[in-house]
Amino acid sequence: MFGCFGAYQHDWATHWRSTAVYSHLEVDEGDAVFEGASPVPVYRRGNYFAVNLMYHMNLCGPNPAPNKDNTEHAIFAGIEYLYGQRESMKGAWGNDQRVMLMVTATK
C-alpha cells in the first residue's frame, strides 16, 4: 500500500486565505480493501485534489483580524472546488467533482 498527502496554505491578505490539497492512495491486490463481506477486492487507487478560498473575521474586540489564540465570536465563509478519481481492482474507474459553499460562526 502506498499513500501520500500534501497541502499548502497561503494567506492572501489579513482576512483571506487559500489551501490546496492533493492526496494519492494505491493498494496492492494483497492489501486490498474489501467492500462489506464481498471476497472481491474493490479499491485499487485514487486521487483527490481540492482548492479553496476562505474568509475569516473576528466579530468582537478591537481587532477584527483573525487571531489564532482566540477563535470565539468569529465568522468563516468560503468556497471550495474538489476533484477525485477512483479505480477498482477490476479496472472500472470514475471521477467526480463538486463545488461547496460554507458559512459558519463560532459562539
C-alpha positions as semicolon CSV with decimal commas, in nm:
position;residue;x (nm);y (nm);z (nm)
1;M;0,000;0,000;0,000
2;F;0,130;0,346;-0,084
3;G;-0,023;0,680;0,005
4;C;0,085;1,041;0,003
5;F;-0,076;1,368;0,102
6;G;0,031;1,727;0,065
7;A;-0,125;2,062;0,144
8;Y;-0,024;2,425;0,116
9;Q;-0,196;2,724;0,279
10;H;-0,140;3,076;0,153
11;D;-0,253;3,395;0,330
12;W;-0,358;3,643;0,060
13;A;-0,449;3,926;0,298
14;T;-0,545;3,972;0,664
15;H;-0,885;3,802;0,627
16;W;-0,834;3,589;0,313
17;R;-0,653;3,257;0,272
18;S;-0,647;2,958;0,037
19;T;-0,549;2,597;0,083
20;A;-0,460;2,347;-0,190
21;V;-0,462;1,974;-0,110
22;Y;-0,355;1,665;-0,304
23;S;-0,383;1,302;-0,197
24;H;-0,297;0,972;-0,366
25;L;-0,354;0,616;-0,245
26;E;-0,256;0,295;-0,422
27;V;-0,338;-0,053;-0,291
28;D;-0,172;-0,377;-0,400
29;E;-0,404;-0,671;-0,452
30;G;-0,261;-0,843;-0,143
31;D;-0,356;-0,542;0,074
32;A;-0,688;-0,483;-0,100
33;V;-0,978;-0,308;0,068
34;F;-1,293;-0,521;0,056
35;E;-1,647;-0,389;0,031
36;G;-1,871;-0,533;0,300
37;A;-1,847;-0,915;0,313
38;S;-1,752;-0,933;-0,056
39;P;-1,450;-1,157;-0,124
40;V;-1,364;-0,943;-0,429
41;P;-1,114;-0,661;-0,363
42;V;-1,266;-0,330;-0,468
43;Y;-1,036;-0,030;-0,423
44;R;-0,711;-0,011;-0,626
45;R;-0,612;0,358;-0,644
46;G;-0,749;0,705;-0,601
47;N;-0,652;1,069;-0,638
48;Y;-0,805;1,369;-0,466
49;F;-0,747;1,740;-0,528
50;A;-0,912;2,037;-0,359
51;V;-0,856;2,412;-0,352
52;N;-1,047;2,675;-0,157
53;L;-1,077;3,044;-0,082
54;M;-1,173;3,129;0,277
55;Y;-1,267;3,449;0,461
56;H;-1,212;3,473;0,840
57;M;-1,303;3,763;1,069
58;N;-1,333;3,803;1,446
59;L;-1,663;3,973;1,533
60;C;-1,569;4,108;1,877
61;G;-1,280;4,305;2,015
62;P;-1,084;4,598;1,882
63;N;-0,903;4,392;1,618
64;P;-1,123;4,205;1,365
65;A;-0,817;4,030;1,218
66;P;-0,802;3,651;1,263
67;N;-0,643;3,558;1,593
68;K;-0,504;3,205;1,638
69;D;-0,524;3,238;2,018
70;N;-0,895;3,330;2,023
71;T;-1,142;3,183;1,775
72;E;-1,452;3,277;1,975
73;H;-1,703;3,508;1,805
74;A;-1,559;3,456;1,457
75;I;-1,713;3,411;1,115
76;F;-1,574;3,187;0,843
77;A;-1,701;3,175;0,485
78;G;-1,561;3,021;0,173
79;I;-1,588;2,824;-0,146
80;E;-1,407;2,501;-0,234
81;Y;-1,358;2,302;-0,554
82;L;-1,291;1,929;-0,524
83;Y;-1,195;1,669;-0,786
84;G;-1,142;1,298;-0,729
85;Q;-1,069;0,980;-0,924
86;R;-1,111;0,616;-0,819
87;E;-1,016;0,288;-0,984
88;S;-1,125;-0,061;-0,878
89;M;-0,921;-0,380;-0,888
90;K;-1,125;-0,492;-1,190
91;G;-1,024;-0,180;-1,383
92;A;-1,351;0,012;-1,357
93;W;-1,292;0,379;-1,281
94;G;-1,477;0,701;-1,230
95;N;-1,425;1,061;-1,135
96;D;-1,629;1,329;-0,968
97;Q;-1,609;1,698;-0,900
98;R;-1,804;1,939;-0,685
99;V;-1,817;2,294;-0,561
100;M;-1,904;2,357;-0,196
101;L;-2,004;2,677;-0,018
102;M;-1,962;2,716;0,356
103;V;-2,056;2,979;0,613
104;T;-2,010;2,924;0,986
105;A;-1,992;3,135;1,301
106;T;-1,850;3,045;1,641
107;K;-2,005;3,145;1,969
